[in-house]
Structures are given as C-alpha cells and as structure tokens.
Amino acid sequence: MTDLAETRVQRLIQLVAWMSQRDTDEPLSYETAASQLGVDERTLRSDLGVLLSLTEGYKPWLASLQVALTAEGFALGSLGAFRRPLRLSRDESLALVVGLMGVRGGRPLAERLGQTLGAAPDPTEVERNWGLGPTPAEHVAQVLGMARAARDQQRKLALVYCSSEAERSSRVVHPYQVVQRGGHWYLVAWCEQAKGMRHFRADRVLELETLGDSFRLRPGIRPVTRAGDLLSADRAVTVTVGFSPRIARWLKERYPDGEQQPDGSYRVRFPVADPRWLAREVLQYGAEAEVLAPEGMRTFVRDLVG
C-alpha cells in the first residue's frame, strides 16, 4: 500500500506541474492527459478523484490548487510553486524596452533584456520607431489606430488635412510610420499628390478613410529617426478671431492682448496648432464670434457649422 501511495503522489505532482505550466487554461480531455502522463484513463480519473476529495475542506497547503471537471475532460492548475515561469508577449516586451529606454541609465538593461527575452525587440529599432508620449485624445487615437492598421496591411488612406498654413486639402497617402515626438503624434506617409514623403500631425487630420487599394513599399525610403525630421509639420498658424461688441467686454478680461476696434468689436490672434481646438473656442460663442483669417481656417469652421 505504501508503494501505491508513493506512486500516486508522484503521479499527482507530475499532473499538477504539467497542467500548471501549459500556455492555456482550456480544459483537457482525459484521453490526452492520460497519454501524456503514461497512464490509462481509469487511473487518471481515480487520481483526480483524490485531488477533489482533498480540496473539499480548506487546507492552507492546497489553497493555490484549482480543479474543475467538465463534460469532456477537466481543468487543473496551481498558483503556487508549480505555476509556469512568467512569459511575456511581444507587446509586453516592447513596453518594457520602451520604458527602460526612456529613463537614465536604462539602455544597457534594455539591451540585456532584449538578449534574454526572445520576444523582446531590438532596442536600437525601438529607439528609432517608438517613444513614450501622452495619452492621445479620442479623435487622435482613432486616427492612429486606422493608420497603424493600414500600415500593417499596406492599404492606402484617404485623408482631409489642415496644414500648418491652415489650408485644407484632400490627399491619398501610403502610411509608413506612426511616431510620437514632443507631445504630438505623426503619420509618416508617401503622398500621391505631393509625390513624396510627408509628415501629417494626427490632430490635424480632419477626416480619414481606409481605401481598398493596396500599395508597395518604395525602396530607399528612410524612416524618421530624429525629432528635427518632423519640424515642418509642427508649425502653428496665427488665426485672427473677431468678437462682437456685445461680448467684447468679457473677452478683454480673458484675452487682454487683443485689439479693440472702432466699432466696439474685439480681435484676438491665436497661435493654433489644432484646428479642432479653434473650432471649439469659436463655436462656444455662437454668432458673437467669427474667424477672420486665414481663409483656410474660416472655411474649416464654417463647414463644421454647416
């Protein structure tokens, strides 16, 4: 009997360890488990019965054990010493490397992590194409999601864009990169209209649509690797807004650097990087506010009103 008990204990340890270190929590059939353990199904069911009887009452040394029977098999696992080693997905490894690259003295550790973890990306590649930034607004997050999907699938995008000169334009682009620099997100893409690479600030993309047409990556395209590569897309435009005499008094308090006009109205010049911010600022005053210049911003706000 002692030999039988010791043999059963060894089988139970083997069973718990094997089930706990699988990559899935899905139930397993009796036939598959019995074959893996080198026993028949009757012996396996008997061993499971012993485990179930042990877990009926609370015992501290069994607190981490989980056993469940299903119609076709069973699920078993341990949160204790038998659990499988920690395994990181590629996204989790990427998050660790990006975080380490962003702190002082973190690069050597990021390089060692990349060598240790098979799923971890090359730190040099991470430094070129990834960065930590603020959580994007809902509209920007939607633009980034569509851009990344189109980039990965090599699908063309149709977008309506407000440039740094406040000019509204429609373009078809081939997305290459989604990057973050200086608190802003950018889409780096080949523009069919410009016949060259262009950098589009995500918060200035007014409309975006994924097209059915695919594109081929062009040879010789150099990825964006420096913040200076994005400066051309980051200039703010000066927008002049006029406020009616009815609210001029209050606007002087809010924007003291404006100019009083002979007719009692009040003009304010705003440095605008995000046209949607301007639209919210102007439209909150209804008919008492009007974009005076430049024409591209006037058109943008007018189109929003309809």
C-alpha positions in Angstrom: 0.0 0.0 0.0 2.9 2.3 0.8 4.4 1.8 -2.7 1.0 2.5 -4.2 0.5 5.7 -2.2 4.0 7.0 -3.1 3.4 6.2 -6.7 0.1 8.1 -6.7 1.8 11.1 -5.0 4.4 11.2 -7.7 1.7 11.0 -10.4 -0.3 13.8 -8.8 2.8 16.0 -8.6 3.5 15.3 -12.2 -0.1 16.0 -13.2 -0.3 19.3 -11.3 3.1 20.5 -12.5 2.4 19.7 -16.2 -1.1 21.2 -16.2 0.0 24.4 -14.4 2.8 25.1 -16.9 0.7 24.9 -20.0 0.2 28.0 -22.1 -3.6 27.8 -21.8 -6.2 27.4 -19.2 -8.5 25.5 -21.5 -9.8 22.1 -20.2 -8.1 19.0 -21.4 -9.6 15.6 -22.4 -9.0 12.6 -20.2 -7.5 10.7 -23.2 -4.9 13.4 -24.0 -3.9 13.8 -20.4 -3.6 10.1 -19.8 -1.5 9.7 -22.9 0.8 12.5 -21.8 1.2 11.0 -18.3 1.6 7.4 -19.5 -1.4 6.0 -17.6 -4.8 4.8 -18.5 -7.9 6.9 -18.2 -9.2 4.9 -15.3 -6.1 5.7 -13.2 -6.2 9.3 -14.2 -9.9 9.6 -13.1 -9.0 7.9 -9.8 -6.2 10.4 -9.2 -8.4 13.3 -10.0 -11.0 12.0 -7.5 -8.3 12.0 -4.8 -7.5 15.6 -5.6 -11.2 16.6 -5.5 -11.6 14.9 -2.1 -8.6 16.8 -0.8 -10.0 20.1 -1.8 -13.4 19.6 -0.3 -12.1 21.1 3.0 -9.9 24.1 3.4 -6.2 23.2 3.8 -3.6 26.0 3.6 -1.2 23.9 1.6 -3.9 23.3 -1.0 -5.2 26.9 -1.2 -3.5 27.5 -4.5 -4.8 24.4 -6.2 -7.7 24.7 -8.7 -9.6 21.6 -10.0 -12.7 21.6 -12.3 -14.4 18.8 -14.2 -16.2 19.4 -17.5 -18.3 17.2 -19.8 -15.3 16.2 -21.9 -12.4 16.5 -19.5 -11.0 18.6 -16.7 -9.0 21.8 -15.9 -6.4 21.8 -13.2 -3.8 24.4 -12.2 -1.7 25.7 -9.3 -1.0 29.3 -8.4 1.8 28.2 -6.2 5.2 26.7 -6.8 4.1 24.6 -9.8 2.9 27.6 -11.9 4.8 28.1 -15.2 7.5 30.8 -15.5 6.5 34.3 -16.5 6.3 34.6 -20.3 5.9 38.0 -21.9 4.1 38.7 -25.2 5.9 40.8 -27.9 3.8 43.8 -26.9 4.6 43.4 -23.2 8.3 43.0 -24.0 8.1 46.2 -26.2 6.5 48.1 -23.4 9.4 47.1 -21.1 12.1 48.1 -23.6 10.4 51.4 -24.4 10.1 52.2 -20.7 13.7 51.4 -20.0 15.0 53.4 -23.0 13.2 56.4 -21.6 15.0 56.5 -18.2 18.5 57.5 -17.3 20.9 54.5 -17.5 18.1 52.2 -18.8 19.6 51.4 -22.2 22.2 48.8 -21.0 19.4 47.0 -19.1 17.1 47.2 -22.2 19.8 45.6 -24.3 20.3 42.8 -21.8 16.6 42.3 -21.7 16.5 42.1 -25.5 19.1 39.4 -25.5 17.4 37.4 -22.7 13.8 37.5 -24.0 13.2 36.0 -27.3 10.0 38.2 -27.9 11.8 41.4 -27.0 12.6 43.8 -30.0 16.0 45.2 -30.8 16.5 48.3 -28.6 18.0 50.2 -31.5 14.9 49.6 -33.6 12.7 50.7 -30.6 14.7 53.9 -30.3 14.0 54.8 -33.9 10.4 53.9 -34.1 8.8 54.1 -30.7 8.5 56.5 -27.8 6.6 57.3 -24.7 4.0 60.1 -25.0 0.8 61.5 -23.6 -2.4 59.5 -24.0 -4.0 60.8 -27.3 -7.4 62.3 -27.4 -10.3 60.2 -28.8 -10.1 61.6 -32.3 -6.3 61.2 -32.4 -6.5 57.7 -31.0 -8.9 56.8 -33.8 -6.6 58.3 -36.5 -3.6 56.4 -35.0 -5.5 53.1 -34.9 -6.6 53.3 -38.5 -3.1 54.5 -39.6 -1.4 51.5 -37.9 -3.8 49.0 -39.4 -3.4 50.5 -42.9 0.4 50.5 -42.4 0.5 46.8 -41.4 -1.9 45.8 -44.2 -0.2 48.2 -46.8 -3.6 49.8 -47.6 -3.9 53.3 -48.9 -5.6 56.1 -46.8 -7.7 59.0 -48.0 -7.5 61.9 -45.6 -8.6 65.5 -45.3 -5.8 67.5 -43.7 -5.4 71.0 -42.3 -1.8 72.2 -42.9 0.3 74.5 -40.7 -0.8 77.3 -43.1 -4.4 76.5 -42.3 -5.0 75.2 -45.8 -7.5 72.3 -46.1 -6.6 69.6 -48.6 -7.6 66.1 -49.6 -4.9 63.5 -50.1 -4.3 59.8 -50.7 -1.3 58.5 -48.8 0.7 55.3 -48.2 1.3 55.0 -44.4 4.9 54.1 -43.4 5.3 55.1 -39.8 3.3 56.3 -36.7 5.6 58.2 -34.5 5.5 60.4 -31.4 7.7 63.4 -30.8 7.4 66.4 -28.5 3.9 65.5 -27.2 2.4 65.1 -30.7 1.6 62.1 -32.9 2.5 62.0 -36.6 1.7 59.8 -39.6 4.7 59.5 -41.9 3.4 58.6 -45.3 4.1 58.8 -49.1 1.7 61.4 -50.5 0.4 60.7 -54.0 -0.5 64.4 -54.6 3.0 65.6 -53.5 4.8 62.6 -54.9 7.0 62.4 -51.9 7.2 61.6 -48.2 5.2 63.9 -45.9 4.6 64.1 -42.1 1.0 64.6 -41.0 0.2 65.6 -37.4 -2.6 63.3 -36.3 -4.6 66.1 -34.6 -4.8 67.9 -37.9 -6.3 65.0 -39.8 -9.9 66.1 -40.1 -11.2 63.0 -41.9 -9.7 59.6 -42.6 -10.8 56.6 -44.6 -9.1 53.3 -45.4 -9.3 52.5 -49.1 -9.5 49.2 -50.8 -6.3 49.8 -52.8 -3.0 48.4 -51.6 0.4 49.9 -52.1 4.0 48.6 -52.4 6.7 49.9 -50.1 9.1 52.1 -52.0 12.8 51.3 -51.9 15.2 53.8 -50.4 12.7 55.4 -48.0 14.5 56.4 -44.8 12.5 56.1 -41.6 12.1 59.1 -39.3 14.7 58.9 -36.6 15.1 62.4 -35.2 12.7 65.0 -33.8 14.1 67.5 -36.3 12.7 65.4 -39.2 9.2 66.4 -38.0 9.6 70.2 -37.6 7.9 71.0 -40.9 4.7 69.5 -39.7 4.7 71.2 -36.3 4.4 75.0 -37.0 1.5 76.8 -35.5 -0.6 79.2 -37.6 -1.8 82.6 -36.4 -5.6 82.9 -36.6 -7.5 86.1 -36.1 -10.9 85.9 -34.4 -13.3 88.8 -34.1 -15.8 89.1 -31.2 -18.9 91.2 -31.3 -19.3 94.4 -29.2 -21.9 92.5 -27.1 -19.3 90.2 -25.6 -16.1 92.3 -26.1 -16.0 93.4 -22.5 -15.7 89.9 -21.2 -13.3 88.8 -23.9 -10.9 91.7 -22.9 -10.6 90.1 -19.5 -10.0 86.7 -20.9 -7.6 87.8 -23.7 -6.1 91.1 -22.6 -3.6 91.1 -25.5 -6.4 91.6 -28.1 -7.2 94.8 -30.0 -10.2 97.0 -29.5 -11.8 98.0 -32.9 -13.5 101.3 -33.6 -16.9 99.6 -34.0 -16.6 98.2 -30.5 -15.7 94.7 -31.5 -12.6 92.9 -30.2 -10.0 91.0 -32.2 -7.7 88.3 -30.8 -4.8 86.5 -32.5 -4.4 82.9 -31.6 -1.4 80.6 -32.3 -3.3 77.5 -33.5 -1.7 74.0 -33.8 -5.0 72.1 -33.6 -7.8 73.4 -35.8 -10.4 71.5 -33.7 -9.4 73.4 -30.6 -10.0 76.7 -32.5 -13.4 75.4 -33.7 -14.5 74.6 -30.1 -13.2 78.0 -28.9 -15.1 80.0 -31.6 -18.3 78.0 -31.7 -18.9 78.3 -27.9 -19.7 82.0 -28.6 -22.2 81.3 -31.4 -22.9 84.2 -33.7 -20.9 86.6 -31.5 -17.5 85.2 -32.8 -16.1 84.9 -36.3 -12.8 83.6 -37.8 -11.5 86.5 -39.9 -8.2 85.0 -41.2 -6.7 83.0 -42.7 -9.2 81.8 -45.2 -8.4 78.1 -44.7 -9.5 78.3 -41.0 -12.6 80.3 -41.9 -13.6 77.6 -44.3 -12.9 74.9 -41.8 -15.1 76.4 -39.0 -17.8 77.4 -41.5 -18.0 73.8 -42.8 -18.4 72.5 -39.2 -21.4 74.7 -38.7 -22.8 73.6 -42.0 
